[in-house]
Amino acid sequence: MNIFKLPDLGEGLTEVEIVEWLVEVGDEVELDQPIASVETAKAIVEIPSPQKGKIYKLYGEVEEFVQVGDPLLEFEGESTEVEAVAEKNEKRQDTGTVAGEIEVGDKVVNEAATSVGQSSGGVRATPAVRALARRLDVDLSVVTPSGANDTITSADVQRVAKIFKEVGAMEPLRGVRRAMAKNMSMANAEVVPVTIYDDVDIDTWKGKDDITTRLIRAIGNACKVEPALNAWYDSHAIGRRILKKVDLAIAVDTEDGLFVPVLRDIANRDKDDLRKGLTAIKQAVRDRNIPPEEMRGYSFTLSNFGTFAGRYANPVVVPPTVGILAAGKIRQDVVAHEGEPVVHWVLPLSLTFDHRAATGGEATRFLGALMEDLGLEK
């Protein structure tokens, strides 16, 4: 039999969720015929067949996660890889069993508690308590120990199991929300974030132009003035790449989670073209048919959360990018204009940058250039 393994989908994606099988066991398929619909970190894509042949077996159920390199399906043909994999798995699963004759004695054996976890400071529990936790589906890492020397007891496990039963089953994060959780964890572990805030007077054009398009244009101009924030940072090499083209990721909120499609080369496009491109990618997100390549390789991010509520935020920089701008809710405020207090429309801004890659001076120059562009009447 010939096994087709989940291929590397690029951009560091390590797993997918099976959304739908497009073939069944026994089907004859052609080369490049779609065989499965899967959800990656940001989009639903179809995986094509790598060959012509007859389907012998499907690996994985709908809503199951499959890792890159794991078997996806199997074709009829000459190969022993399936049997070898199955035998290897059986051996792996059998390592904890007892084979042969078992002698029975009259002695009582007291089990010693051992640490659980990858670090030396892992939780302590006896084998019997660990077995109980597995049976009750309780993660020992969330259990507060009450036994001697911080050892988890069976009563501790039963207490947590009772709490879980009362609050209801855990909802696994899937698709876009799962990807967001992973990205936020990575960002929190790697980035050294600094956020600066300011307000810009937009009274000269408020109501005459669309906010998001003006923000996009201003970001493009700010990247020309201060390119240090249009960059990728390599934490392993401790270096940065200043990028010539500004590919802007735009956060789009949906019921399924946060999508971040990319608007390409914003600094070299006019207002009408930017608006047209923005409309197109938002529609693609709503239809869930945006290509994966249109959510990769961005150099800066915009979050226009003020569409809903809130003035300021601490937006999260996702590596390898080094900057993100968040725009809050526009408000009317009293400002000084030609020496007199007047009421103008004001837009609050929050700029987060990775201080490993950019200095405070570079970040404030970027924000200043952006605000200057937003303050222009045209």
N, C-alpha and C positions, 0 to 999 in steps of 0.2 A: 504493500500500500504506500502511496505517496502523501506525505503530510505537508499541508500548506500552513506555515506559521504566520502569526500576525506580523506584518512588516513594520519597520521603523517609519513612522509617519512624520518625522522631522520635528524641529523646534523643541526638542527635549521631552516630547510626549512619550510616556512610558506605559500607558494603559488606555483602553477604550471600554465603553459600555455597549453591549450588543442591544441595539434597538429593534432590529427585525432581521430574521433570516429570509433571504430572497430566493433560496433554493431549498430543496428537500432531499433526503436520502433517496438515491436511485435516479435522480435527475441527471440528464446529459447536459453539460454546459459547454459554451464556447469560450475561446480565449477572450479575456477582457469583459466578459459578461458579469454584471453586478451580482455578487453572491451574498452580501450582507450589508445592512445599514447599521453604522456604528456612530456613537457620539464621542467625539474627542473632547479636549479641554474646552473648546469654544464652538464647535459646529457639528452638525450631523453630516456624515459623508458616506459614500458607498464604496465598498472595497471590490475591485474587479478580480475575476478569476485569473490566476497566473498561467492557466493552461486549458486545453480542451480535454474533457474527460467525464467520467461518471462519478457522482458523489457517493462515497461509501459511508462516511460518518461526519456528523457535525459536533464540534466541541463547544460547549457552553450553551446556556439558556438565555432567553431574552431577559434583560436587566442584569445580566451577570457581567462582571468586569474581567477583561482578558488583558494580560500583560504582553508587551512587545516580546516576540520570540516564543510565545506559547502556541501550541497547536490551535488552529482555527477550524480547519476542516481537513478531510482526508479523501483522496481520490483512489479509485481502484488502479492497481499497477504493481510493479515489482519493487518492493522495499520491505525491510524488516525493522524500520525505525519505530513503528508503532509498538511492536512487541517489546523492543528494547526499552522504550520509554515506560511502558506498563510494568515491565519487570523491575526497572529501577525504582519506580514509585512504590511497588509492593515491598521491595527490600527496605526502602526508607521508612515506610509505615510500620514495618515489622521489628524495627530495632528496639522497641520498648516492650516486646512480648517475651514470655518465657517458653522455651521449647524443651521437650524431654520430660523426664519423671520429676514430679514434685514431691518432696519429702515433707511430711507433717510432723511437727514437734509440739511439745507441751509448753514451750517457753513463750512468754509475752514479750513482744518486741516493741520498744518505744521509738517511734520515728523522730528523727531530729529535723528541726526546721531548717530549711535551706533558703538562700536568697533567690528571689525571682526577679529577672530583669537583666539588662545588659550592663548595668553599672554595678560596682561593688556595694552601692548603697540601695540596692533593690529591696523590694518588700520581702518579708520572711514568712514562710508558711510550710506546713508539713505536706507530704505527698497526698495525704487523705483530704486535706483542706483544698489543695489545688484541684484535686479530682472533683470535689463538691462544687468549686467555683466554675469548672468547665461544664458540669451538669446543669447548673443554674444560670449559665451564661453571664457570669459576673467577672469583670476585669479586675484582677487583684490590685492593680495600680491605683484604683479609685477607692479602695477599702481602707478605712482607718483602723489600724490594729489596736486591740485591747489586751492582748496576751503579754506574757513576760518577754522582755527584750524586744518589744515592738513586733511581736509575732502575731500574724493574723489567725484568728480562731474560726471554727465553724460557725459560731454565733455571729461573728462579724460578717461573714459571707451571707448568712441567712438574713441578717438585718438589711444589708444592701439589696439583696434580691427582693425583699418585701417592698422596699422603697421603689425599686424599678417597676414592680408590678403595679403599684398604686399610681405612679406618674404616667404609665403607659410605655409602649414600645418606642425605641429610638428610631428616628427617621434618618436613614443613611443619606448623606449628601450625594447627589448624582449630577452628572453632566456639568453644566456651567457652574453651579454652586460648589461642586466638589473641586473643580479647577481653581475657582476663586479662593477657596480655603487653603489649597496648597500654595498658590502664589502669594497669598498674604503671609503665610508662615515663613516662606522663603524670604520675602522682603523684610519681615521683622527680624529674621536671623542675620541677614547680610547688611542691609543698608544702614548708613548713619544719617538719619533724616534731620533736616532743619527746615522749619516752615516760617516764612515771612508773610505778613499781612498788610494790605493797604486798600484804600478806596479810590476809585477814579470817577470823576465827574463826567457823565455822558449826556448831559442835558442838551448839548448842541445837536445831537442826532437821535436821541431816544424817541421811538415811535416812527422814525423814518427808515430804519434798517433793522434787519434781523440780528439778534444778539449773538447767536452762535457763529454766524458767518463773520461778524466783526471780530469776534474773539480769535477765530481761525486766522484771519488776515493779520491780526496784531501779533500772534505767536510767530507767524512766518517772518515778519519784520524784526521782531525781537531776536530771533535766531540769527539773523544777518548781523545785527549790532553786536550780540554777544553769543557766539556759537558754542561756548563751553557747555551750555545746557542741552544742546542738540548732539548728544554723544552717547556712547556705550562704555560702561566701565567693566573691566575684566578683573575680578577679585583675585584670581589665581596668579595672573601675571603682574598685578598691581599696575595697571595701565589703562588708558582710555583712548577711544577712537572718536575724534571729532568728525561728525558726518556732514557731508556737503549738502545732501538733500534732506528736506524736512518732511518726514512721513509721520503724520499725526494720528495717534490713536484717540478715538472719541468714545468715552464711556456711554453706553446705551442701556438704560435700566429696562428690564422686562420681568414678567411674572416668573420666568424660568431662571432668572439670575442676571448677572451683569455681563453684557457682551461688549467687546472692545474692537470694533472694526477700524480699519486704517484708511485715512484719506491721504493719498500719495502726493508728494511734491507740492505742498500747499504754497510755498513761497513763490512759485512761478505760475500760479493760476489766478485768473481774474475773479471778481466777486461772483459773477453769474455762473462761472464754471464750478466754483467752490460750492455754491448753493445746490447746483444740479448734482454734484458728486455726493454731497451730504444727504440729500433726499434719497438717492439711489441706495446708499449703504444702509440707511435706516430702514428702508423698505425691505432690503435683503435680510436684515436682522429679524424683522417682524415675520417674514415668510420662512425663516429658518433655512434659507438656502444660500447663505453667504459662503463663498469658497474659503477653505482654511488658509490659503495663501494671502487672503485679504485681511487676516487678523494676525499677521506675523511681520516681524522686521520693522516695527515702528521705532521712532527715535525720540518722541516726546508725547505726552498724554494730556488731554483736556477732559475735565469733569465739570459739566454744567449742572451741578446739583441744585442750583438756585431756581430751577424750573419748578421745584416742589416747595422747598422751605430752607431756612438756614442762611446765616450770613457768612460765617467763616468755617474752615475745616482744617484737618490735618491730613490731606490726601496722601496716599501711599505710593511711593516710587517702587515700581517693579523692575528688578534687574533684567537686562543689563542697562536699561535707560537710567538717566540721572535726574530727570525733572518731570514734574506734573503740575499743571495749573488747575485750580478749582475756582469756579465762579459762583458766588452766592446769589441770593435773591435781591433783585433790584429794589431800591427803596427811595423815597423822597426824604431829603435831609437838608438841614440848614448849613450852607457853606458860605465862605467869604468870596464875593465876586466884585472886583473893582472897589474893594474897600467897604463894601456893604454886605450885610447878611441877606441871603436870598435862599429860596427853596429850590433845589435842583434834584434831578434824578442821579443817584449814585449806585455804582456797581462795586460790591465788595470782592476782593480777590485774595486767594491764598496760594502761595507758591512753595511747594516742597522740593528740595534738592538734596542729592546725596553728597554729603560734605566730604566724602572720600575723593570725589571726582571734580568737584567745583568749589571755589572759594565763596565766601560771603559777598565779596566785591563783585564777582562775576554774576552771582544770583541777583543782587540788587540792581546791577546795571541792566540785566535782562528784564527785570520787572519794571524798571523805569522806562525802558524803551517801549515795552508793551503798553504801559499806561499812557505814554505820550501818543502812541498811535490810536488808542481807544478814545482819547480826548479830542481828536481831530474831528471837525465837522463833516468832512467828506466820508 
